[in-house]
Amino acid sequence: MEVGPLWYGGAIYWRGVGPLVTLHGKVKAAHYVNILGDQVHPFVQTLFPGECPLYQDDNAPIHTAKIAQEWFVEHEGEVGHLDWPPQSPDLNIIEHLWGYIWSQNYVLDSLHHLRFRH
């Protein structure tokens, strides 16, 4: 069993929710780019075929790293990247979802399942 911090990434969109991605340890920009390629890109291409949906992150350093910015340039026309000011939690809708989950006494039962805390 791996020990260390866990990193969770999630996606929400107007029709529902996307996959929950879990990583162990410190997440670096290269890990984030792998998530973009392995999870985000196929997800948005499946949901929005022939469209260029906008993707929003929270401007963490791994999101603003050169390698991550280059990924969006390489996939221009397939996945758009929403530019917005850093440290703006009121504009990041996923933060409100995480807050709701924790306020309703949900806990992560395992790496991929939420359950209600008794």
N, C-alpha and C positions, 0 to 999 in steps of 0.2 A: 504494500500500500504506500502510495506517495504521500509525503508529508510536506507541508508548506502552504502558502496562500493559494486560494482558488480564485479564478477569474471567471466571471459569467458574462456572456454576451447574449443579448436577446434582440428580437426584432418584432415590431408591431407595424401593422399597416391597416388601412381603412377596412379591410375585409376580415381581419383576424390577427393571429400571431404566427410568428415563424419559429424556427428551431432555437433551442437553447444550446449554446456552445459553452463548454466547460474546459478550462485549461488549468494545469497545475503550475505553481511557481510564478516567477516574474515573466510577464508577457512583454515581448519585445516587438518592435515594428515588423520584423520578418514574420513573426507568428501572425500578426494582424493581417499582413498581406496574404498569407496562406489562407486565413479565414475568408478574406474577400474573394479569393479565387475558388476555394473549395466549398464555401457555404453561401456567401452573399450572391455571387454572380449567378450560379445555377438557380438559386431561389427566385431572384427577380426575373430571370429569363423565362422561368416556368410560369410565374404569375402574370407577367406583363410581356408576352411575346410580341416582338416587333415594336415595342415602346422603349423609352429611355426614362425609367423611373428615377426619382431623386432619392439619394441615400443620405441620411443624416447621422453624424457621429457627434461626440461631445468635445471635440478638439483636445483630447488628451494628447500628450507628446507622441504616443505611437500612431495616432491618427494624423498628426501634422508632419510626421517624419518624411523626408524626401522620398524614400522608397514607397511609402503609401500614396503620396501625391502623384508619383510617377505611375502607379497602378491605375489611378483614375484617368490620367491622361491617355494611357494605353487602351483603356476601355471606354473612351469617349464615344457617345452615341449608343452605348449599351447600358451603362449605369452612370447617372449624373450624380454629382456631389454637391450637396447644399452648402453654400458658404454662409456662415453666420458668426457672430462674435463669440470669442472664447468665454468660458465661465458664465454661461447663460442658462442655468438649469431650468428657468421658466420657459425657455424655448425648446427644451429637449423633452419630448413627451414620454420617452422610456423612463426617465427619472420619476415621473409621476406614477407610472405603473409599478415600479419597484417600491415606491413609498406606500402605495395602496396594498400591495402584497404583504409587506411587513406589518402594516397597521391592522390588517385583518387576521393577524396571528397565523400566517402561513409560514412554514419552515421548509427548507430543502430536506426532504426525506432521504434522498440519494443525489447523485450528481445530476439526475435528469427529472426528478419528480418533486413537485410541491405537494405538501399535505397541510391540512389544518392542524394547528397546535391546540391541544386539549387544555 
